[in-house]
């Protein structure tokens, strides 16, 4: 089968569309994890060594928000995987 330049950019079926969405969500999850562990975690550990502060509480809340967002995105990815399996 020969794939032309215009055909390769089109989505042939629903399975392919879901696969592209899944890959996009995985990239977002990876970025969230890297930021959470490399950015926020280091700041939290430095601030926690100094003792309690309003900035520390704010960063900890931000970490929780990122954790919940990551959890929701991973659950959506699992749902999409189930849909792909059923197709």
C-alpha positions in Angstrom: 0.0 0.0 0.0 1.4 3.4 -0.9 0.7 6.3 1.5 0.7 9.7 -0.1 1.6 12.9 1.7 -2.0 13.9 2.2 -3.2 10.5 3.3 -0.6 10.2 6.1 -1.9 13.3 7.9 -5.5 12.2 7.9 -7.0 10.1 10.6 -8.2 6.8 9.0 -10.4 5.7 11.9 -11.6 6.3 15.4 -8.8 4.1 16.9 -6.2 6.4 15.4 -7.8 9.5 16.8 -8.0 8.0 20.3 -4.4 6.9 20.0 -3.3 10.5 19.1 -5.3 11.9 22.0 -3.8 9.3 24.4 -0.3 10.2 23.3 -1.0 13.9 23.8 -2.3 13.3 27.3 0.7 11.2 28.1 3.0 14.1 27.1 1.0 16.4 29.4 1.2 13.9 32.3 5.0 13.6 31.8 5.4 17.4 31.8 3.3 17.6 35.0 5.4 14.9 36.7 8.7 16.5 35.8 7.5 19.9 37.0 6.1 18.5 40.2 9.2 16.5 41.1 12.0 18.7 39.7 10.5 22.1 40.4 8.0 22.0 43.2 9.5 19.2 45.3 12.9 20.9 45.5 11.3 24.2 46.5 9.2 22.4 49.2 12.2 20.6 50.6 14.2 23.8 50.9 11.3 25.7 52.5 10.5 22.8 54.9 14.0 22.8 56.2 13.5 26.5 57.3 10.3 25.7 59.1 6.6 26.4 58.6 5.7 29.3 56.4 2.7 30.5 54.3 4.8 30.0 51.1 5.4 26.4 52.1 1.7 25.8 52.6 1.0 27.4 49.2 3.5 25.1 47.4 2.2 22.0 49.2 -1.4 22.9 48.0 0.0 23.4 44.5 1.6 19.9 44.7 -1.7 18.4 45.7 -3.5 20.2 42.8 -0.9 18.8 40.3 -1.3 15.3 41.8 -5.1 15.4 41.4 -4.7 16.7 37.8 -2.3 13.9 37.0 -4.6 11.3 38.5 -7.5 12.5 36.5 -5.4 12.6 33.3 -4.2 9.0 33.9 -7.7 7.8 34.5 -8.8 9.4 31.2 -5.9 7.6 29.5 -7.1 4.3 31.0 -10.6 5.0 29.8 -9.4 5.7 26.3 -7.3 2.5 26.4 -10.5 0.6 27.3 -12.4 2.2 24.4 -9.5 1.4 22.0 -9.6 -2.2 23.2 -13.4 -2.4 22.6 -13.2 -1.0 19.1 
